[in-house]
Amino acid sequence: MAEPAKNPNEINIELNEETAEGVYSNLAIISHSHSEFVLDFIRLMPNVPKAKVKSRIILTPQHAKRLMKALGENVHKYEQQFGSIQDNEPPQMPPMAFNTPTAQA
């Protein structure tokens, strides 16, 4: 029996269990040079002045532009389905105010 014809543009993408869990981030810092964009994803915790980069993604300028376009399209689709995403707070650099009481030991 012959194998079904495969699409030459099809990519088989594997996702292991650890990667599938994802990494939570509530801050992203983007920097660039002439040849690459660096996206650092950071997790800030309430009332903790130190934060760690949880993931770093390095992209070519072409891939960064494609990511920007794809993210914009997905935000648009999200808002069509669920309504407008509200961004009521002015951005802070970095956003450190979590409006939670200071922890005490």
N, C-alpha and C positions, 0 to 999 in steps of 0.2 A: 504494500500500500504506500502511495506517495505522500510525503509530508505536505501540509498546506503551504501555499506560497506565503512567504514572510514579507512584510513591509520593510523595505530597505531603510526607512527613516525611523523605524521602531527601536526604542532603547529599552533594554531590560534593566530596571532599577531595583536593587536590593536594599532593604531597610532592616538592619538588625534590631533586636529588642531594646537594647540600651539606647540607641539613637532614636528609636520610635517614641521613647518616653519624653523626649524634648528637654529643653532647658528654659526655665522661666527667666525673663529679663524685663525690667521696668525702666531701663535706661540704655540708650544706644549712643555711642560716640563714633562719628564718621570722620576719617581723615583720608587724605589722598596725596599721591605724588603724580608725576607725569605719566606713570605707567600702571598704577594700581590704586584701587580704593580699599581701605581697611575699615571693616565694620566690627567694632567691639561691643558685645552685648554684656551688660552689667546688671547685677541684682543688688539694689539698695534695700537695706532693712531699716525699719523705724528706729530712730535715735541711735544709730550706729554710724559714726563718722567715716568708717572705712568700708570700702566695697571692693569686690574682686571681679575681674573680667571672667565671665563664665564661658564665653565662646568668642572666637575671632574668625571672621570670614574675610578672605582676601579675594578681590575680584578685579578683572581687567576693566578699563573704562567702558568698553562695549557691553560687558555683562552687567555692570552697575546701571547703565542706562536701561537695559532690558528689564532688570529687576525693578527699577523705579516705575517703568511703564506697567509691568505686570501687577505691582502692588497697587498702583492707582486704579487699574481696571478692577481688581478684586475689592478694593474699598468701595468703588462705585456699585458693584454688584451687591455687596453686603448692605449698603444703604438703601438700595432699591428693595431688598427683601425685608430688612429689619428697621429701617428708618435712619435718619441722620445721626451720625456719631457726634456727640456734643463734646466740644473742647472749650469749656468755660473758664479754665484757669490759665492765667498768663504763664508762659514757660519760665521756669527758674533754671539756673545753671549751677550745679546739677540740682534736680528736684529733691530737696532734703526734707521738706516739711510734710510729714505724714499725718499731722493733726492727731497724734496719739500721746498719752501721758508718758513722761520719762520713767523708764523702769528703775526700780530701786531694789537693792538687795537687803 
